[in-house]
Amino acid sequence: MKKLKTSNLEIKKSKFISILYEVNSIDEVNEIINELKKEHKKAKHIVYAYKINNQEKNYSDKEPSGTTRGLIDLIHIKNLDNTLIVVVRYFGGILLGAGGLTRAYTKVCSNLFIE
């Protein structure tokens, strides 16, 4: 596993930290997620998406349905493989709504691919 890049975004006091990894197995994905849960104990949500060969998953960690779809969509758009995108969210006390969350998750992940 290899951490490639990170990006941060703050919207209405909620902090979003996106991280791009190169991974080779689901075991590596699970190890990364477990480490992030330990490192970010006060985070409200840790959402992620991965594609490893023909296996893929999008996990929304109790966020509203569809709000994290942008993670797996970005993996497909960029034609990536052996890739894990994680977003750690610290809730700032202001509800963003499903549309706001979708835009926030998509933007912070898209920022990973800006040179």
ABEGO torsion letter per residue (X at the ends): XBBABBBBBBBGGBBBBBBBBBBABAAAAAAAAAAAAAABAABABBBBBBBBEABBBBBAGGBBBGAAAAAAAAAAAAGBBGBBBBBBBBBAGBBAEAAAAAAAAAAAAAAAABX
